Amino acid sequence: MRKKMIIFLTILSTTALSIIAFIYGVRESKIIFNTTSSFPLGLYKISKKERYQKGDLVSFCAIPNHIIKEMIEQGYTQPNPNCQNQTPQLLKKILALEEDNITIDRVVFINGSLIKNSQVFIKDRNGNLLTIQPSQSIKKGYFWAMSDYNKKSYDSRYFGQVPLKNIIGIATPILTWD
């Protein structure tokens, strides 16, 4: 009986501590639950990094502008109280950095290389017209945020370059599913 009680209390305390740690991680934006189709659904750990590079999967606060406001109004994402101006916290890859050249046609090319799953759509899933960014070079201190996982991701093809200072951290999958 005593052995069963010790096992029960050990499981109970471990579960309680795990729940507390998870809640703390979510509140401090150290763990996020991705609910969008830009990348697999699930839990991601967010960690600070001194320098970010192409290919990094990052979580960042969107820049407040009319396009982001439309994203919220059309149900693509929700405001996040942890971001300045309560803009959405997004999960995308860094596909281009300073001085990289973005060419936008029906698909996206970065420095002449075709990006996987980069079709450019004129309308969203609800038939709303999308604002499509023009071809451009990435400015100093900015990055091109995009999903190469889902061609229908709402990303820099539509809302443009993002300041590097808006990055919260690198996103590492903890538990994901398709």
Backbone as a ProteinNet text record, in pm:
[ID]
protein_1_A
[PRIMARY]
MRKKMIIFLTILSTTALSIIAFIYGVRESKIIFNTTSSFPLGLYKISKKERYQKGDLVSFCAIPNHIIKEMIEQGYTQPNPNCQNQTPQLLKKILALEEDNITIDRVVFINGSLIKNSQVFIKDRNGNLLTIQPSQSIKKGYFWAMSDYNKKSYDSRYFGQVPLKNIIGIATPILTWD
[TERTIARY]
82.6	0	86.7	189.9	279	350.8	394.5	464.2	371.4	245.5	148.3	123.2	119.3	98.3	217.1	338.1	457.9	456.9	422.1	414.8	307.4	191.4	82.2	123.9	185	227.4	337.5	425.4	531.5	470.6	377.8	311.1	231.9	158.7	78.3	165.5	273.7	360.1	431.6	474.9	539.3	441.3	318.9	216	187.5	172.2	144.7	258.4	381.9	496.6	504.2	472.5	472.9	367.7	249.6	142.6	182.3	240	285.4	393.1	490.1	596.5	539.8	443.8	381.7	307.4	227.2	152.6	249	357.5	457.7	519.1	553.9	613.7	522.4	394.7	297.6	282.7	269.2	252.1	372.6	491.5	613.3	653.6	566.4	592.5	713	742.1	851.8	802.3	672.5	608.9	485.7	472.2	352.9	281.9	155.2	75.7	39.7	96.7	67.7	-64.7	-158.9	-290.1	-311.6	-208.6	-221.8	-166.6	-196.2	-147.1	-14.1	47.1	176.1	284.9	276.6	367.8	284.5	338	256.3	196.1	72.4	5.7	82.6	82.3	144.4	218.8	297.5	372.8	514.3	559.1	693.4	758.5	883.3	961.5	1026.5	1019.6	1077.9	1201.9	1316.4	1444.3	1510.3	1567.8	1642	1768.7	1813.3	1936.4	2004	2135.4	2206.8	2194.7	2208.5	2195.6	2104	2025.1	1933	1984	1954.3	2002.6	1892.1	1918	1822.3	1795.2	1668.4	1629.4	1580.4	1607.4	1559.1	1407.4	1344.1	1200.4	1187.1	1120.1	1113.3	969.8	953.1	828.4	855.7	762.8	783.6	650.8	660.2	542	528	408.3	382.3	389.1	417.9	419.8	277.2	243.1	106.5	86.9	-0.6	-36.4	-173.3	-223.6	-358.3	-367.8	-258.3	-260.6	-274.1	-201.7	-211.6	-351.4	-404.8	-541.1	-640.2	-621	-706.7	-689.9	-565.8	-541.4	-627.7	-632.4	-711	-859.7	-903.7	-1045.9	-1094.9	-1007.7	-1047.4	-1025.3	-980.2	-968.5	-842.9	-739.7	-614.8	-539.4	-554.4	-479.8	-551.5	-500.2	-559.8	-456.5	-503.2	-411.1	-342.7	-221.9	-147.6	-108.7	-152.5	-119.8	29	108.6	253	328.1	260.8	324.4	282.5	376.1	345.3	226.7	136.1	14.3	-77.1	-54.3	-133.5	-142.3	-33.1	-29.9	-15.3	-44.5	-32.5	112.6	129.8	259.3	255.5	348.1	347.2	464	452.5	554.7	586.7	706.5	749.2	899.2	948.3	1092.3	1151.3	1275.1	1351.2	1403.6	1353.2	1398.8	1491.8	1495.8	1586.7	1623.9	1744.6	1795.7	1851	1909.8	1961.1	2027.9	1986.2	2038.7	1999.6	1923.9	1872.5	1765.4	1755.8	1659.2	1540.4	1421.9	1297.3	1232.6	1203.2	1130	995.7	889.2	754.6	683.3	640.2	560.6	443.2	426.6	325.3	379.9	512.4	584.7	691.9	763.6	867.2	1004.6	1093.9	1234.3	1315	1413.3	1505.8	1644.2	1703.3	1832.8	1833.2	1720.9	1710.4	1669.9	1662.1	1624.8	1475.9	1407.3	1265.7	1246.6	1151.1	1118.5	1004.2	1023	922.8	792.9	680.2	547	527.4	573.4	569.8	470.9	370.9	271.8	215.1	186.8	128.8	-18	-105.2	-248.3	-305.7	-405.5	-471.1	-581.4	-645	-754.2	-726.8	-781.7	-770.4	-879.1	-883.1	-979.1	-1124.7	-1147.9	-1284.9	-1318.5	-1226.8	-1251.3	-1211.9	-1150.5	-1104.6	-977.2	-966.9	-844.6	-727.9	-612	-491.6	-401.2	-332.7	-231	-103.1	-52.2	69.3	185.9	293.4	411.2	481.4	544.1	623.3	759.4	828.6	966.2	1047.3	1147.5	1219.6	1348	1432.4	1552.4	1526.2	1580	1558.8	1646.8	1583.4	1652.3	1734.4	1831.7	1913.7	1823	1841.9	1763.8	1627.5	1602.3	1473.5	1494.7	1385.5	1389.8	1260.6	1264.7	1149.5	1096.9	975.4	914.2	817.8	842.8	759.3	754.7	647.9	638	671.2	763.7	788.1	718.7	639.5	564.6	425.1	361.1	224.2	216.7	181.3	176.5	71.6	-25.1	-131.5	-107.7	14.3	48.4	34.4	-12	-21.6	108.1	196.4	331.2	383.6	515	574.3	533.5	485.8	433.2	321.1	252.9	135.4	156.2	233.5	251.7	390.1	481.5	610.5	718.2	825.4	941.8	909.4	982.6	960.9	1092.1	1088.2	1210.7	1265.2	1396.9	1460.2	1431.1	1415	1389.6	1254.9	1167.6	1036.7	1043.6	1160	1173.3	1173.9	1088.5	1083.7	1188.2	1203.5	1304.4	1287.1	1380.9	1380.4	1269.1	1196.6	1089.9	1137.4	1138.5	1177.2	1054.4	1015.4	897.6	917.3	815.3	815.1	723.9	601.6	502.9	415.4	425	349	276.4	178.9	106.6	51.5	27.9	-28.2	-175.9
-119.5	0	125.3	127.1	243	267.3	161.2	172.7	232.7	190.4	244.2	392.6	430.9	571.3	656.7	606.6	680.1	696.6	591.6	598.6	699.4	692.1	784.9	930.1	957.6	1094.5	1143.5	1054	1090.3	1129.1	1048.7	1079.1	1208.8	1225.5	1345.2	1471	1466.4	1585.6	1614.6	1511.2	1531.8	1593.8	1545.3	1600.8	1746	1774	1911.4	2005.5	1964.1	2048.3	2069.3	1965.3	1977.7	2077.3	2072.4	2165.7	2308.5	2327.2	2461.2	2512.8	2428.2	2469.8	2505.1	2426.7	2453.2	2587.3	2610.1	2736	2854	2840.7	2947.7	2971.6	2863.9	2876.7	2946.6	2915.5	2979.9	3127.2	3157.3	3296.7	3382.3	3325.4	3401.2	3392.1	3341.1	3323.1	3233.2	3141.8	3048.1	2918.9	2897.9	2784.7	2840.9	2806.8	2851.2	2729.9	2745.3	2642.5	2697.7	2640.6	2685.9	2625.6	2714.1	2669.4	2699.9	2753.4	2785.9	2672.5	2677.6	2572.6	2609.4	2719.4	2759	2655.6	2593.9	2486.5	2386.4	2266.6	2167	2221	2182	2218.3	2158.9	2229.6	2172.3	2272.7	2217.8	2297.1	2322.9	2447.1	2488.3	2561.5	2528.1	2598.9	2718.7	2836.2	2958.8	2993.7	3006.3	3035.9	3155.6	3240.9	3356.4	3307	3383.8	3353.8	3486.7	3488.2	3613.9	3663	3570.8	3606.4	3506.4	3557.9	3472.8	3457.8	3343.1	3317.9	3258.6	3256.9	3199.1	3053.7	3017.5	2881.6	2865.2	2964.3	2956.5	2967.6	2880.9	2891.4	2981.2	3095.1	3193.2	3231	3273	3332.3	3481.8	3561.9	3706.7	3779.4	3904.6	3990.2	4060.9	4052.6	4119.6	4270.9	4341.5	4487.6	4539.2	4638.2	4689.9	4769.1	4723	4795.9	4746.9	4807.1	4772.3	4626.6	4572.3	4434.4	4337	4362.6	4277.4	4291.1	4412.8	4433.9	4348.4	4344.4	4261.2	4112.9	4069.8	3930.1	3891.3	3981.5	3955.6	3955.3	4057	4067.4	3948.4	3892.7	3781	3645.2	3646	3522	3441.4	3500.7	3426.8	3409	3502.6	3501.2	3587.7	3587.8	3667.6	3763.8	3874.8	3965.9	3894.2	3934.5	3873.9	3982.6	3973.7	4076.5	4085.2	3981.6	3985	4065.6	4101.8	4180.6	4326.9	4415.8	4558.5	4582.7	4667.5	4698.8	4577.8	4472.7	4349.2	4290.9	4302.4	4238.9	4088.2	4009.1	3863.3	3819.2	3709.9	3642.2	3533.6	3541.2	3450.9	3354	3246	3142.1	3123.8	3164.2	3153.3	3125.9	3089.8	3074.3	3204.2	3228	3337.7	3283.5	3336.6	3289.4	3388.5	3512	3610	3713.8	3766.1	3870.3	3985.4	4081.1	4203.3	4179.8	4260.9	4264.4	4145.5	4049.7	3942.9	4002.6	3949.6	4000.4	3906.2	3963.7	3888.6	3923	3820.8	3840.4	3771.5	3849.2	3794.9	3799.5	3682.7	3668.8	3580.5	3468.7	3372	3288.1	3290.3	3222.5	3319	3278.7	3363.8	3304.9	3393.5	3359.2	3444.4	3383.9	3459.9	3442.6	3555.3	3556.1	3460.2	3455.2	3373.2	3229	3185.6	3046.4	3037.4	2945.1	2922.9	2869.8	2925.9	2881.7	2781	2668.5	2561.6	2615	2571.9	2609.8	2761	2832.2	2979.6	3042.6	2967.4	3024.6	3152.5	3249	3375.7	3375.4	3395.1	3390.8	3532.2	3551.5	3681.8	3696.9	3583.4	3584.9	3483.3	3511.4	3416.4	3310.1	3221.2	3109.5	3154.7	3280	3333.6	3422.5	3431.7	3513.2	3658.8	3695.5	3833.8	3858.2	3976	4010.6	4025.2	3973.1	3982.7	4093.8	4160.8	4258.9	4181.7	4190.3	4116.6	4214.7	4176.5	4262.4	4266.5	4379.3	4386.3	4319.6	4292.8	4245	4351	4308.2	4402.7	4342.4	4428.3	4384.8	4402.2	4310.3	4317	4427.8	4514.1	4626.8	4578.6	4659.8	4631.7	4624.6	4520.7	4505.2	4440.8	4384.4	4322	4179.6	4103.9	3968.8	3939.3	3836.7	3790.6	3666.8	3675.2	3568.3	3489.8	3360.4	3284.2	3137.7	3070.5	2926.6	2856.8	2762.5	2675.9	2540.9	2534.7	2414	2414.9	2532.6	2543.6	2658.8	2627.8	2730.6	2837	2811.3	2908.4	2986.9	2983.2	3060.2	3209.9	3281.7	3428.2	3482.2	3531.7	3565.8	3687.7	3703.7	3823.5	3844.7	3742.3	3762.8	3865.8	3875.2	3961.6	4077.9	4057.6	4167.3	4230.4	4180.2	4246.1	4206.9	4285.7	4260.5	4286.5	4217.6	4228.3	4270	4363.8	4401.6	4283.9	4264.5	4159.7	4178.3	4304.3	4331.2	4273.7	4237.4	4180.7	4031	3969.8	3826.5	3802.3	3709.5	3668	3560.1	3468.7	3364.1	3253.8	3160.1	3041.2	2948.8	2888.7	2795.1	2652.6	2573.5	2431.5	2347.5	2258.1	2174.2	2086.2	2081.3	1991.7	1873.7	1903.8	1802.6	1857.7	1795.8	1845.2	1731	1767.4	1670.4	1741.6	1666.5	1722.4	1702
0	0	0	84.8	94.9	-38.3	-105.1	-232.5	-339.9	-342.6	-437.9	-411.8	-284.1	-248.8	-294.6	-276.9	-320.2	-471.9	-543.9	-690.5	-732.5	-669.6	-701.1	-676.2	-560.5	-527.2	-621.3	-661.8	-756.6	-891.8	-939.7	-1067.6	-1056.9	-948.6	-927.5	-922.4	-847.1	-836	-966.8	-1039.1	-1169.1	-1268	-1268.7	-1357.1	-1321.6	-1192.9	-1148.8	-1187.1	-1164.9	-1202.3	-1353.2	-1430.6	-1577.2	-1623.3	-1563.4	-1599.6	-1563.3	-1445.6	-1403.4	-1498.5	-1532	-1624.7	-1761.5	-1809.7	-1939.4	-1937.1	-1833.5	-1822.9	-1816	-1737.9	-1730.3	-1868.2	-1938.1	-2070.9	-2169.1	-2165.8	-2254.5	-2218.2	-2089.8	-2045.3	-2080.9	-2075.2	-2103.1	-2250.4	-2335.1	-2479.1	-2505.1	-2413.2	-2433.8	-2496.6	-2491.3	-2558.7	-2628.6	-2755.2	-2827.5	-2886	-2906.3	-2973.3	-3110.2	-3214.9	-3350.5	-3395.8	-3429.8	-3476.5	-3624.1	-3690.3	-3832.1	-3917.5	-4045.9	-4135.8	-4201.4	-4160.7	-4218.8	-4191.2	-4073	-4032.5	-3954.2	-3927.3	-3857.2	-3726.8	-3701.1	-3576.8	-3459.6	-3347.5	-3229	-3143.7	-3051.6	-2954.7	-3005.4	-2986.2	-3025.4	-2908.6	-2882.4	-2780.9	-2848.1	-2783.6	-2839.3	-2757.8	-2827	-2761.4	-2827.2	-2746.3	-2799	-2867.6	-2965.6	-3037.6	-3064.9	-3062.4	-3083.6	-3227.1	-3323	-3464.7	-3532.8	-3625	-3698.5	-3841.1	-3901.6	-4037.2	-4123.4	-4252.6	-4345.7	-4307.4	-4316.1	-4282.1	-4139	-4052.5	-3914.2	-3911.7	-3836.7	-3810.2	-3688.8	-3705.9	-3597.5	-3563.9	-3440.1	-3395.9	-3384	-3434.5	-3432.6	-3422.3	-3381	-3375.5	-3509.5	-3566.1	-3694	-3675.6	-3783.9	-3778.4	-3790.3	-3709.4	-3719.9	-3849.1	-3935	-4056.5	-4103.6	-4208.7	-4254.6	-4302.8	-4354.1	-4403.4	-4286.5	-4177.8	-4058.9	-3997.2	-3999.4	-3949	-4030.1	-4162.4	-4248	-4214.9	-4184.5	-4146.1	-4026.4	-3928.4	-3807.5	-3841.6	-3915.9	-3951	-4033	-4118	-4203.5	-4138.1	-4012.1	-3936.1	-3957.2	-4017.5	-4037	-3906.3	-3815.2	-3690.3	-3587.9	-3465.3	-3358.4	-3301.4	-3242.2	-3175	-3058	-3026.1	-2916	-2817.3	-2692.4	-2594.2	-2561.9	-2597.6	-2572.6	-2677.5	-2786	-2891.9	-2879.7	-2912.7	-2912.3	-3005.3	-2965	-3040.8	-3059.2	-2981.1	-2987.4	-3127.9	-3202.9	-3334.7	-3316	-3417.8	-3403.9	-3386	-3313.8	-3305.5	-3412.5	-3507.3	-3622.4	-3618.5	-3693.6	-3703.9	-3851.7	-3892.3	-4032.7	-4036.7	-4155.7	-4176.3	-4228.1	-4192	-4252.9	-4385.4	-4495.6	-4626.7	-4695	-4647.6	-4706	-4600.2	-4614.2	-4525.1	-4607.2	-4539.2	-4600.6	-4736.5	-4833.8	-4970.5	-5057.6	-5003.9	-5089.3	-5179.4	-5299.6	-5397.1	-5408.6	-5391.4	-5400.6	-5534.4	-5614.1	-5738.9	-5723.4	-5743.9	-5727.7	-5862.2	-5904.5	-6026.2	-5985.6	-6045.9	-5999.9	-5885.1	-5870.9	-5763.2	-5712.4	-5606.6	-5547.8	-5578.3	-5620	-5638.3	-5541.7	-5477.1	-5392.6	-5452.4	-5491.3	-5559.9	-5678.9	-5750.4	-5870.7	-5847.5	-5721.8	-5692.3	-5657	-5722.8	-5697	-5555.6	-5483.8	-5348.4	-5354.6	-5288.2	-5281.8	-5220.9	-5274.8	-5224.6	-5217.6	-5320.1	-5315	-5412.5	-5455.1	-5545	-5483.5	-5569.3	-5524.5	-5566.5	-5469.5	-5494.7	-5498.1	-5582.8	-5596.3	-5492.1	-5457.5	-5359.5	-5249.3	-5130.4	-5020.2	-5029.7	-4932	-4934.2	-4930.3	-4886.3	-4880	-4999.1	-5095.7	-5214	-5199.3	-5086.2	-5066.7	-5146.6	-5208	-5280.7	-5183.8	-5223.5	-5141.7	-5193.3	-5103.5	-5141	-5169.1	-5289.9	-5327	-5328.7	-5260.8	-5254.7	-5390.5	-5423.5	-5547.5	-5528.1	-5637.4	-5628.1	-5554.8	-5476.5	-5390.6	-5337.4	-5281.8	-5209.9	-5061.5	-4983.3	-4838.7	-4779.8	-4700.6	-4637.4	-4517.8	-4480	-4361.9	-4239.2	-4157.9	-4036.1	-4055.7	-4174.1	-4204.6	-4253.6	-4261.8	-4318	-4392.3	-4476.7	-4553.3	-4481.8	-4428.7	-4349.3	-4437	-4450.7	-4542.3	-4500.6	-4539.5	-4518.6	-4649.1	-4641.7	-4757	-4733.6	-4626.8	-4589.6	-4652.9	-4653.9	-4705.5	-4805.5	-4928.8	-5033	-5007.1	-4919.2	-4892.1	-4763.8	-4713.6	-4593.4	-4620.3	-4521	-4529.9	-4473.3	-4559.3	-4515.4	-4591.2	-4599.2	-4660.1	-4805.2	-4873.3	-5009	-5006.4	-4891.6	-4878.7	-4781.4	-4673.4	-4577.4	-4579.6	-4660.2	-4678.5	-4578.7	-4581	-4496.5	-4349.2	-4262.6	-4117.8	-4051.5	-3955.2	-3884.5	-3801.9	-3806.5	-3726	-3577.2	-3534.5	-3391.9	-3345.9	-3439	-3403.9	-3372.3	-3396.1	-3369.3	-3218.3	-3176.3	-3035.9	-3011.8	-3107.6	-3094.5	-3196.7	-3192	-3276.5	-3227	-3318.6	-3282.7	-3308	-3203	-3212.1	-3181.9	-3272.9	-3247.8	-3124.6	-3039.7	-2923	-2953	-2994.4	-3026.4	-3138.9	-3256.9	-3372.4	-3442.4	-3521.5	-3601.4	-3725	-3831.2	-3954.2	-3958.8
[MASK]
++++++++++++++++++++++++++++++++++++++++++++++++++++++++++++++++++++++++++++++++++++++++++++++++++++++++++++++++++++++++++++++++++++++++++++++++++++++++++++++++++++++++++++++++++

